[in-house]
Amino acid sequence: MFELRRLRLLHELALRGTISDVARALSYSPSTVSQQLALLEREAGVALLEPDGRRLRLTAQGRLLAVHAARAIELDEAARAELSASQHAPARVRIAVMSTAAEALVPAALGLLAERMPGLRLEMVEMAPEEGLFELQAHAFDLVVAEQYPGHTRELRPGIERTLLGHDPVRLVVPQDSPAAGLADLHDAAWAMEPEGAAVRRWAVQQCRAAGFEPDVRYEATDLTAHARLAAAGHAAAMLPDLIWTGGRDAVRLLELPGSPVREIFAATRSSSRGGEAIEAVLTALRDALAAHRPR
């Protein structure tokens, strides 16, 4: 009989790639992870790991068992959720959200949940969508709020379901005294964008190229509030979603981008826990918070 805790380590290794990364994620020492995986090999009766330079990689049998490990973990999660619901135990939901959702959606959702499910304990970590979606698959979170821009869909992962929360218009943001009437007028402007490699950066650059110019990206920041402040101070143009405006926006002008693009805001959950009452309550609260959001 396989020990579930050791199967979890194998599952984590299949996702993260190295024993040191598994140890870091689960707060174990690398030697403890190695020892437990060695015991799992003994239980399996076959080699699960093999040398790959200075690292270890999964053998074919290791990859096969990792698939079954993922299923076993999902069954364990589903069983625990049903038992908890049957006993009416206090619910706990851990979520990872992008920065705009942390500022604009979570506070409002918490207010709704306090009325609808007072016993719920919601725990939030602000995290980039790419990282959050990975950690959701690794069972670090129960729900992730992420986005995707037109023509730039995010990777579909096995065992992960998505729920559309709503749409968020993306507009051109320029200083209040800018004479620009549209994107094509900003070919000589300095731009604030997210760092290279981010999906939204690629999308924004493509918008500029479609308008006939290569953007002069002088300012890079993952925090979109920094983009807004650079525009307000007269130093940059930016493309920002409406969800960022939780405060005043009198210091900037908003212009429509070609085609009036919108980004999709979605919540991702594991299929094994998707039907839980607490997670459904959080999904509904987030959807209602987004529907009620009105930029000021």
C-alpha positions in Angstrom: 0.0 0.0 0.0 1.4 3.4 -1.0 1.7 6.1 1.7 -0.2 9.3 0.5 2.4 11.7 1.9 5.1 10.1 -0.2 2.8 10.1 -3.3 2.4 13.8 -2.7 6.2 14.3 -2.8 6.4 12.4 -6.1 3.6 14.5 -7.5 5.4 17.7 -6.5 8.7 16.4 -8.1 6.8 15.7 -11.3 5.6 19.4 -11.3 8.6 21.2 -9.9 11.5 19.2 -11.4 14.0 19.2 -8.6 14.2 17.8 -5.0 15.4 21.2 -3.7 12.3 22.9 -5.2 10.0 20.3 -3.7 11.7 20.8 -0.3 11.4 24.5 -0.5 7.7 24.4 -1.5 6.7 22.0 1.3 9.1 23.3 4.0 11.1 20.0 4.2 14.8 19.5 4.0 16.1 18.0 0.8 17.4 15.0 2.6 13.9 14.3 4.1 12.4 14.5 0.6 15.1 12.1 -0.8 14.6 9.7 2.1 10.8 9.6 1.6 11.1 9.1 -2.1 13.5 6.2 -1.5 10.9 4.6 0.8 8.3 5.1 -2.0 10.6 3.3 -4.4 10.8 0.4 -1.9 7.0 0.3 -1.7 6.7 0.4 -5.5 9.4 -2.2 -6.1 10.7 -0.4 -9.1 13.1 2.5 -9.7 11.2 5.8 -9.7 14.3 8.1 -10.1 17.4 8.0 -12.2 20.5 10.3 -12.5 20.3 13.2 -14.9 23.7 15.0 -14.6 23.7 16.4 -11.1 20.0 16.0 -10.7 17.5 13.2 -10.5 14.6 12.7 -13.0 11.6 10.4 -13.0 11.9 7.1 -14.8 9.0 5.9 -17.0 7.7 4.0 -14.0 8.1 7.2 -11.9 6.1 9.2 -14.3 3.4 6.6 -14.4 3.1 6.5 -10.6 3.0 10.3 -10.5 -0.1 10.3 -12.7 -1.8 7.9 -10.2 -0.4 10.0 -7.3 -2.3 13.1 -8.7 -5.5 11.1 -8.8 -5.0 9.8 -5.3 -4.5 13.4 -4.0 -7.6 14.5 -5.8 -9.7 11.7 -4.2 -8.3 12.5 -0.8 -9.2 16.2 -1.2 -12.7 15.4 -2.4 -13.3 13.0 0.5 -12.0 15.6 3.1 -14.2 18.3 1.6 -17.3 16.1 1.8 -16.6 15.1 5.4 -16.0 18.7 6.4 -19.3 19.7 4.7 -21.3 16.9 6.4 -20.0 18.1 9.8 -20.6 21.8 9.1 -17.0 22.5 10.1 -15.7 26.0 9.6 -14.5 26.4 6.0 -11.1 27.7 4.9 -10.3 28.8 1.4 -6.8 29.9 0.2 -6.7 32.0 -2.9 -3.9 33.5 -5.0 -4.9 36.7 -6.9 -3.2 39.1 -9.3 -2.5 42.6 -7.9 -5.5 44.4 -9.4 -7.9 41.8 -8.0 -6.2 42.1 -4.6 -7.0 45.8 -4.6 -10.3 46.0 -6.3 -12.1 42.7 -5.8 -11.0 40.9 -2.6 -12.0 43.7 -0.2 -15.5 43.8 -1.7 -15.8 40.0 -1.8 -14.8 39.8 1.8 -17.7 42.1 2.7 -20.1 39.9 0.8 -18.8 36.7 2.3 -19.1 38.2 5.8 -22.9 38.4 5.2 -23.4 35.2 3.2 -21.0 32.8 5.0 -19.8 34.3 8.3 -17.9 31.2 9.3 -15.7 31.2 6.2 -12.0 31.9 6.7 -10.6 33.4 3.4 -6.8 33.6 3.1 -5.2 35.6 0.2 -1.8 35.8 -1.3 -1.0 38.3 -4.1 0.7 36.4 -6.9 1.3 36.7 -10.6 -1.2 34.6 -12.6 1.5 32.3 -14.1 2.8 31.4 -10.7 -0.6 31.2 -9.1 -2.0 28.8 -11.7 1.1 26.5 -11.2 0.7 26.5 -7.5 -3.0 25.7 -7.8 -2.1 22.5 -9.6 0.4 21.8 -6.8 -2.4 22.2 -4.2 -0.9 25.3 -2.6 -4.2 27.2 -3.2 -7.9 26.4 -3.7 -8.7 29.1 -6.1 -6.7 31.5 -8.4 -7.9 34.8 -9.9 -6.2 35.4 -13.2 -6.7 37.1 -16.6 -6.0 36.7 -20.2 -5.9 39.2 -23.0 -7.4 39.0 -26.5 -5.5 36.5 -28.6 -3.3 35.5 -25.6 -5.0 32.5 -23.9 -3.3 30.9 -20.9 -2.2 27.3 -20.8 -4.9 24.7 -20.1 -3.9 22.4 -17.3 -5.3 18.9 -16.6 -7.6 18.8 -13.6 -8.1 22.6 -13.6 -11.5 24.3 -14.3 -12.1 27.9 -15.2 -15.0 30.1 -14.3 -15.4 33.4 -16.1 -15.9 36.2 -13.5 -16.4 39.0 -16.1 -14.7 41.3 -18.6 -12.4 44.2 -17.9 -12.0 46.9 -20.5 -8.4 47.9 -21.4 -7.8 51.6 -22.3 -5.0 53.9 -23.3 -3.8 56.1 -20.4 -2.0 59.3 -21.1 -1.1 62.4 -19.0 -3.9 64.9 -18.6 -2.1 67.5 -20.9 -1.2 65.0 -23.6 -2.5 66.1 -27.1 -2.9 62.5 -28.2 -6.2 61.5 -29.6 -5.4 57.8 -30.1 -2.7 55.1 -30.1 -1.1 56.2 -33.4 -0.3 59.6 -31.9 2.0 58.1 -29.3 4.7 56.7 -31.6 7.3 59.0 -30.0 6.0 58.6 -26.4 7.8 56.9 -23.5 5.9 53.8 -22.3 5.4 52.0 -19.1 4.8 48.3 -19.5 5.2 45.0 -17.6 8.6 43.2 -17.8 9.6 41.2 -20.8 8.0 37.7 -20.8 4.7 38.8 -19.4 1.7 37.9 -21.6 0.3 41.5 -21.2 3.6 42.9 -22.4 3.5 40.9 -25.6 -0.1 41.9 -26.1 0.6 45.6 -25.6 3.6 45.6 -27.9 1.5 44.0 -30.6 -1.1 46.8 -30.2 1.7 49.4 -30.9 3.0 47.5 -33.9 -0.5 47.2 -35.3 -0.6 51.1 -35.0 2.6 51.3 -37.0 5.4 51.8 -34.4 7.7 50.1 -32.0 7.1 51.3 -28.4 9.9 53.0 -26.5 9.5 51.1 -23.3 11.5 53.0 -20.7 9.7 51.9 -17.5 9.0 48.3 -16.5 7.0 47.4 -13.4 4.7 44.5 -12.5 2.7 46.8 -10.3 0.2 48.5 -12.6 -0.3 51.3 -10.1 3.2 52.4 -10.9 2.2 52.7 -14.6 -0.7 54.9 -13.7 1.4 57.2 -11.5 4.0 57.5 -14.2 1.2 58.6 -16.6 -0.3 61.0 -14.1 3.1 62.6 -13.5 3.5 63.2 -17.3 6.3 60.7 -17.9 4.7 57.9 -19.8 1.8 56.4 -21.7 0.3 53.0 -20.7 -2.4 50.5 -21.4 -4.3 49.7 -18.3 -7.5 47.8 -17.4 -10.4 49.6 -15.7 -10.0 47.3 -12.6 -6.9 49.3 -11.6 -9.0 52.4 -10.8 -9.9 52.0 -7.2 -9.2 55.7 -6.5 -9.4 58.9 -8.5 -8.1 59.2 -12.0 -8.4 63.0 -12.5 -4.7 63.3 -13.3 -4.9 61.2 -16.5 -7.0 60.9 -19.6 -8.4 57.6 -20.8 -8.6 56.9 -24.6 -10.2 54.0 -26.4 -7.8 51.5 -28.0 -8.6 50.1 -31.5 -11.3 47.6 -31.2 -12.1 48.5 -27.6 -10.3 45.4 -26.2 -11.3 43.7 -22.9 -9.4 41.2 -20.8 -11.1 38.2 -19.3 -11.0 37.8 -15.6 -11.4 34.2 -14.5 -11.2 32.0 -11.5 -9.4 28.7 -11.7 -10.1 25.8 -9.3 -9.2 22.1 -9.2 -11.9 19.8 -10.5 -11.7 17.7 -7.3 -12.7 20.6 -5.1 -14.8 22.7 -7.5 -18.2 21.7 -6.1 -17.5 22.6 -2.5 -19.9 25.1 -0.9 -17.2 27.4 0.4 -15.4 27.6 -3.0 -18.7 28.2 -4.7 -19.4 31.0 -2.2 -16.0 32.6 -2.9 -16.6 32.4 -6.7 -20.0 34.0 -6.5 -18.6 36.8 -4.2 -15.8 37.5 -6.6 -18.1 37.6 -9.6 -20.5 39.9 -7.8 -17.6 42.2 -6.7 -16.4 42.5 -10.3 -19.9 43.2 -11.6 -20.3 46.0 -9.0 -16.9 47.6 -9.7 -17.2 51.1 -11.1 -14.0 53.0 -11.8 -14.1 56.4 -10.1 
